[in-house]
């Protein structure tokens, strides 16, 4: 779903998209390829992208810092060894040494690597991370981490902010 200014707003269900289009609250921007909604007497293109007629002001469009969103950002992979099982979160700068819970200080780690690192900085234990932690922006999060992205969405998700690494 796009806002009135064509900026990505959210991902909604097909049912909601159809309802908004038929109530004349949104325009069908891009139909889904080869997918139709059929009634007894008619056939309608299934919406892939809709644009609202009215602008919706969102005061905060950031990605919320949650355990699950950190796992998504890190592709459900330990950032030290690449393991995909027994995952937890690790603070690069340990909380005991003043480290905060932030996008730039939290990484996904398996329990074995997390225990090996303990309450020490990476340099002291000789460990390295695969990628530097970053805060994904809203467009990047929808495009890369939502779990499902239609090809029809890509022209609307390529524009906008670029993640700062």
C-alpha positions in Angstrom: 0.0 0.0 0.0 1.4 3.4 -1.0 0.6 6.7 0.6 -0.8 9.5 -1.5 2.7 10.7 -2.3 3.7 7.2 -3.6 5.8 6.4 -0.6 5.5 2.8 0.7 3.2 2.7 3.7 2.6 -0.9 4.6 1.8 -4.4 3.4 -1.9 -5.2 3.5 -4.0 -8.2 2.6 -5.6 -8.7 -0.8 -9.0 -8.4 0.8 -8.2 -5.0 2.3 -6.7 -3.8 -0.9 -9.9 -4.8 -2.9 -12.1 -3.1 -0.3 -10.2 0.1 -0.4 -10.3 0.2 -4.2 -14.0 -0.6 -4.4 -14.8 2.0 -1.8 -12.9 4.5 -3.9 -10.4 5.2 -1.1 -7.5 3.9 -3.2 -6.4 3.4 -6.8 -5.1 0.2 -8.3 -1.5 1.0 -9.3 -0.3 -2.4 -10.4 -2.3 -5.6 -10.7 -0.7 -8.9 -9.8 0.4 -10.8 -12.9 -1.9 -13.6 -14.0 -4.1 -13.4 -10.8 -7.7 -12.5 -10.8 -10.6 -12.2 -8.3 -13.6 -13.9 -9.8 -17.3 -13.4 -9.0 -20.3 -15.2 -10.5 -20.5 -12.6 -13.4 -17.2 -10.7 -13.4 -13.4 -11.0 -13.1 -11.2 -8.3 -11.5 -7.4 -8.0 -11.5 -5.9 -8.9 -8.1 -4.1 -5.8 -6.7 -0.4 -6.0 -6.1 0.1 -2.2 -5.4 -2.5 0.3 -4.4 -2.2 4.0 -3.7 -4.4 5.8 -1.1 -6.3 8.9 -2.2 -5.8 10.6 1.2 -2.3 11.2 2.7 -1.7 9.3 6.0 0.7 11.1 8.3 2.9 8.6 10.2 4.9 10.3 12.9 7.3 7.4 13.2 8.2 5.1 10.3 11.3 3.4 11.7 11.8 -0.3 12.2 11.2 -1.3 15.9 14.2 -2.8 17.7 13.0 -6.3 18.6 14.7 -9.7 19.0 12.9 -11.0 15.9 13.9 -8.0 13.8 17.6 -8.4 14.8 17.3 -12.0 13.7 15.8 -11.0 10.4 18.5 -8.3 9.8 21.2 -10.9 10.4 19.4 -13.6 8.3 18.9 -15.9 11.2 22.7 -16.6 11.2 25.3 -16.4 13.9 27.4 -13.3 13.1 30.5 -15.1 14.4 30.5 -18.6 13.0 27.6 -18.8 10.6 25.6 -21.3 12.6 21.8 -21.2 12.1 20.8 -23.2 15.2 20.5 -22.3 18.9 20.4 -18.5 18.3 20.4 -15.7 20.8 21.4 -12.1 20.9 24.8 -10.8 21.8 25.9 -7.2 22.8 29.2 -6.3 21.0 30.0 -4.0 23.8 28.8 -6.0 26.8 26.1 -4.5 29.0 28.5 -4.9 32.0 30.9 -2.5 30.2 28.3 0.1 29.4 27.0 -1.3 26.1 23.4 -0.4 25.2 20.7 -2.4 23.5 20.7 -0.7 20.1 20.7 -1.7 16.4 24.5 -1.0 16.3 25.4 -3.0 19.4 23.2 -6.1 19.0 24.0 -9.1 16.8 22.6 -12.6 16.3 24.9 -15.2 17.9 24.7 -18.9 18.6 24.8 -19.9 22.3 28.3 -21.4 21.8 29.8 -18.2 20.4 27.9 -16.0 22.9 29.3 -18.1 25.8 32.8 -18.0 24.3 32.7 -14.2 23.9 31.3 -13.7 27.4 31.6 -10.2 28.9 34.6 -9.3 26.8 35.0 -7.1 23.8 35.6 -8.9 20.5 39.3 -7.9 20.3 40.1 -9.5 23.7 38.8 -12.9 22.7 40.0 -12.8 19.1 36.5 -13.0 17.4 35.3 -11.2 14.4 31.8 -10.5 13.1 30.7 -11.3 9.5 28.9 -8.0 9.0 28.8 -4.7 10.9 25.5 -4.2 12.6 23.2 -1.5 11.1 19.8 -0.1 11.6 17.6 -1.0 8.5 15.3 1.8 7.3 11.6 1.2 6.7 11.8 0.7 2.9 14.8 -1.6 3.2 13.0 -3.6 5.9 9.9 -4.2 3.7 12.0 -5.0 0.6 14.6 -7.3 2.2 13.2 -8.7 5.5 9.4 -8.9 5.3 9.6 -12.5 4.1 7.6 -11.9 0.9 8.1 -9.4 -1.8 6.3 -9.3 -5.2 8.1 -8.2 -8.3 5.4 -5.6 -8.8 6.5 -3.9 -5.6 10.1 -3.3 -6.6 9.7 -0.1 -8.6 8.2 1.5 -5.5 10.7 0.1 -3.0 13.9 0.9 -4.9 13.4 4.6 -4.4 13.7 6.4 -1.1 16.2 6.2 1.7 19.4 4.2 1.5 20.6 2.3 4.5 23.6 3.9 6.3 26.3 1.2 7.1 
